[in-house]
Amino acid sequence: LYSKPEETRRRRKKDDDEVEPLPHITFRQNLKNKGFDIYQDINLEAPEPLRSFDLTMVHLFEKVDTLEHKVEFEMLQDSLSSRKYIIKHPWEFESEYRLLIDSAAAYNYFGHPSNELNQKFSVQEEAYYAKIILVISNLKGNGIVQLLDNTDKEKVLQQISIENDSEIEFPYLKPEKYKIRLILDRNGNGKWDIGNIEAGVQPEQVLYFQKILKLRSNFEVREEWD
């Protein structure tokens, strides 16, 4: 009748003596198995600020035929967030890569190490993308042509500085809708200037192309802008 309680007590003592595993931190990243964008950087984000991060424990491999080769890359800490890191590399179309971050490469301020990250991914094929060719005429002076996404935020995706009449290209674009904006860069400093009320200097003029351009994969759009 009393044997079970004794066994229960013995098991509880053994459980109490067991050491709980040390908590780990896990990086979030923006990789996907297929179709990684040719212009995109790898974004890493730690769940909390890090006490240390040994960047020599971060590795990038490219698969050539059946073998993986270690490739060089640039890794930067995000200027706006100490928890975010950016990995830059000139990706090749349809190439396969593997990002490896060794376990315990980073530690948070509680001394908890990071988990291993081992992620394979492949870059989008060239035929997926589209191109815009824009012929600009009767521009007397400097200009900045900006390619924008088709949202209210109008995020600048690419920009090209030009002088007078020009033919420019925006290559390797996703099959989406885009806007185009032109800044009349009076002083040629490569940016939009707001002007100076006291000096009587007006803001630099901004013009929008009259159409929203809808692109399809493996398609080239050619437009003229007078």
C-alpha positions in Angstrom: 0.0 0.0 0.0 2.9 2.4 0.7 5.2 1.4 -2.2 3.7 3.8 -4.7 4.1 7.0 -2.6 7.8 6.1 -2.0 8.4 5.7 -5.7 6.7 8.9 -6.4 8.9 10.7 -3.9 12.0 9.2 -5.4 10.9 10.3 -8.9 10.1 13.8 -7.7 13.6 14.1 -6.2 15.2 13.0 -9.4 13.1 15.5 -11.4 14.1 18.3 -9.0 17.8 17.5 -9.6 17.5 17.7 -13.4 19.0 20.9 -14.9 16.7 22.9 -17.1 18.1 23.6 -20.6 19.5 27.0 -21.2 17.2 29.3 -23.1 18.3 30.2 -26.7 17.6 33.1 -29.0 16.6 32.6 -32.7 17.2 35.0 -35.5 14.4 36.0 -37.8 15.2 36.3 -41.5 13.6 37.1 -44.8 14.8 34.1 -46.9 12.5 31.8 -48.8 13.4 28.5 -50.5 12.7 29.7 -54.0 12.4 33.0 -55.8 14.6 35.3 -53.6 14.8 38.7 -55.3 18.0 39.5 -57.3 18.2 43.0 -55.7 17.2 41.9 -52.1 19.6 41.8 -49.2 19.3 39.2 -46.4 17.8 40.8 -43.3 18.5 39.2 -39.9 16.8 40.3 -36.7 17.4 39.2 -33.2 14.4 39.1 -30.8 16.3 41.4 -28.4 19.5 43.5 -28.2 22.7 41.5 -28.3 25.6 41.7 -26.0 27.9 40.2 -28.7 27.8 38.7 -32.2 30.8 37.0 -33.7 30.5 37.7 -37.4 33.2 35.2 -38.3 30.6 32.5 -37.4 28.4 33.7 -40.3 29.0 31.8 -43.6 27.5 32.0 -47.1 27.8 29.2 -49.6 26.9 29.0 -53.3 26.1 25.7 -55.0 28.1 25.2 -58.2 27.2 22.0 -60.0 26.9 19.6 -57.0 29.4 21.3 -54.7 29.1 24.2 -52.3 31.7 27.0 -52.4 32.1 29.6 -49.7 31.6 33.1 -51.0 32.4 36.5 -49.8 29.7 38.9 -48.5 29.3 42.2 -46.7 27.5 42.2 -43.3 26.4 45.5 -41.7 24.4 46.4 -38.6 21.3 48.4 -39.4 21.7 52.1 -38.7 18.2 52.3 -37.2 18.1 49.2 -35.0 20.9 47.4 -33.1 18.9 44.2 -33.4 19.0 44.1 -37.2 21.8 43.1 -39.6 22.0 43.2 -43.3 24.0 40.7 -45.5 24.9 42.0 -49.0 26.0 39.9 -52.0 25.8 40.2 -55.8 23.4 37.3 -56.4 23.3 35.3 -59.6 20.1 34.4 -61.3 18.7 30.9 -60.4 21.8 30.1 -58.2 21.3 28.1 -55.0 22.8 29.4 -51.8 23.0 28.4 -48.1 23.3 30.7 -45.2 24.8 29.2 -42.1 25.1 30.9 -38.7 26.9 28.7 -36.2 25.2 28.0 -32.8 26.3 30.4 -30.1 27.5 33.0 -32.6 25.6 35.6 -30.6 24.6 36.2 -27.0 22.0 38.4 -25.4 22.5 40.4 -22.2 21.2 37.4 -20.1 24.0 35.2 -21.5 21.6 33.2 -23.7 23.2 31.9 -26.9 21.8 31.9 -30.4 20.5 28.8 -32.2 22.1 27.6 -35.4 20.6 29.0 -38.5 21.0 26.8 -41.6 18.9 28.0 -44.5 19.0 27.1 -48.2 17.5 29.4 -50.8 17.6 30.1 -54.5 17.5 33.3 -56.5 14.6 34.2 -58.9 15.1 33.3 -62.6 15.8 36.1 -65.0 12.7 35.5 -67.1 10.5 36.5 -64.1 11.5 40.1 -64.3 10.4 43.0 -66.6 12.1 46.2 -67.8 11.1 49.8 -68.3 12.9 51.9 -71.0 12.1 55.6 -70.7 13.0 58.2 -73.3 13.0 61.8 -71.9 13.1 64.8 -74.2 13.1 68.6 -73.9 14.6 68.4 -70.4 16.8 71.5 -70.1 19.1 70.9 -67.2 19.5 68.3 -64.6 16.9 65.8 -63.4 16.4 62.9 -61.1 14.1 60.1 -62.4 12.7 58.0 -59.6 10.9 54.7 -59.9 8.2 54.4 -57.2 6.0 51.6 -56.0 2.3 52.0 -56.7 1.2 52.9 -53.1 0.3 56.0 -51.2 3.8 55.9 -49.6 5.5 56.0 -53.0 8.6 54.2 -51.9 11.6 55.0 -54.1 12.8 51.7 -55.6 15.4 53.1 -58.0 16.6 56.5 -59.2 18.8 57.8 -62.0 20.3 61.2 -62.3 20.3 62.6 -65.9 21.4 65.7 -67.8 19.2 67.1 -70.6 17.5 64.5 -72.9 18.2 60.9 -72.0 17.2 57.3 -72.5 17.3 55.3 -69.3 16.5 51.8 -68.2 15.0 50.3 -65.0 15.9 46.6 -65.4 14.9 43.5 -63.4 11.6 44.7 -62.1 9.0 42.5 -60.5 5.7 42.1 -62.5 3.8 44.8 -60.6 2.5 48.4 -61.1 4.9 51.3 -60.9 4.9 55.1 -60.9 7.6 57.4 -62.2 8.6 60.8 -60.8 11.0 63.4 -62.1 12.7 66.0 -59.9 14.0 69.1 -61.8 17.3 69.3 -60.0 18.2 72.9 -60.5 21.5 72.9 -58.6 22.5 69.4 -59.7 23.2 68.1 -56.2 21.3 64.9 -56.8 18.5 65.4 -54.3 15.2 67.4 -54.0 15.6 70.7 -52.3 12.7 72.3 -50.4 13.8 75.9 -51.2 14.2 78.9 -48.9 11.3 81.2 -48.2 13.5 84.0 -46.8 15.7 84.0 -49.9 12.7 83.7 -52.2 13.8 80.3 -53.6 11.0 78.0 -54.5 11.2 74.2 -53.9 12.5 72.2 -56.9 9.7 71.2 -59.2 8.4 67.6 -59.2 6.6 66.1 -62.1 4.8 62.7 -62.4 4.7 60.5 -65.5 1.1 60.5 -66.8 0.6 56.7 -66.6 0.9 54.0 -64.0 3.0 51.3 -65.7 1.8 47.7 -65.3 4.5 45.1 -66.0 4.4 41.5 -66.9 7.1 38.9 -66.5 9.7 38.7 -69.3 8.3 41.9 -70.8 9.8 45.2 -71.8 7.9 48.5 -71.6 9.1 51.5 -73.7 7.7 54.9 -73.0 8.4 58.5 -74.2 8.2 61.5 -71.9 8.2 65.0 -73.4 
